[in-house]
Amino acid sequence: MEKFTDTFAEITRPLTKIACTMFVAFLVGGISCCFASEPTALEREQARIQWIAEHGQYQPNLTEPAKQEVLVYTEQKQAEINRTWSKQ
């Protein structure tokens, strides 16, 4: 009758290979899922055009520094929203 350590030594290598294979598969799948959900530049441009068509181009009476400030603020808020959604 074989000892437990002999049986364990025989099983360890295949189990390690299976675990590594599963880890790599989940890693690749997770990374591809993250990039698949990111909109392309064309999709972002189409969304921007659609927004302008529906709501107009920002506020027409803003000065150039005010426009820049609004864009920076919008980017910050969008980053906060993205972080919140990525945690869920």
N, C-alpha and C positions, 0 to 999 in steps of 0.2 A: 504494500500500500504506500502511495506517494505521500510525502509530507506536504503540509499546507504551504510551506514556503516554496516548494518546487512548483506546485500548481499555480501559486500566485505569480511566480517569476515567469511562467509560460503565458499567463493571461495579460500581464502588464503591458508588454509591447503592443499587441493588437489594440488594447483599450486606449493606449496613448495615441496611437495613430488615428483611431476613430475620433477621439476628443479633439485632436489638432485639426483634423479635416472639418469637423463641425464648426470649430472656432473660426477657421478661415472662411467657410461658407457664410456664416452669419456676419462676419466682418465685411465681406464683399457685398453681401446683400444689403446691409445697413448703409454702407457708403453709397451704393448705387441708388438706394431709396432716397437718401438725402439730396443727391444731385438731380434726381428725377422730379422732385417737387419744386425745384427752383425754376422760376419763369425765365424764358430766354429773352434776349434783348429785343427780338421782334415782338414777342408777346407784351413786354413792358411798353414798347412804343405804341402798339395798337391800343393798349389800355389807356395810355396818355391821350391819344387822339380821340378815343371814345369819350373820355372824361371832358375834354375841351369842347367836344361837340354837344354834350349834354348840359354842361354847367358853365361853359365860358372859360376864358383864359384868366384865371386868378381874379384879382381886383384890378381894374384898369387904372385906378388912380394911385397905385403904389409907386413910390420912388424906387430907384434901383437898389439902394442899400436895404430898404424895407423888404423888397423881393428876396434878396439874398438871405436876410434874417429869417424870413418865413420858410424858405427852402431848407435852411439849416435846422430850424425847429422841427419841421416836418420829418426830416431824415432821422433826427433824434427820437421822436415819438414812434416812428415806424420801427426803428431798431428795438425800442422797448417792447412794442407789440410782438415783434418777431421772437424776442427772448422769452416773453410770456407764453407764447404759443408753442415754442420748442420744448418748454418744460413740461407741458401737458401730455 
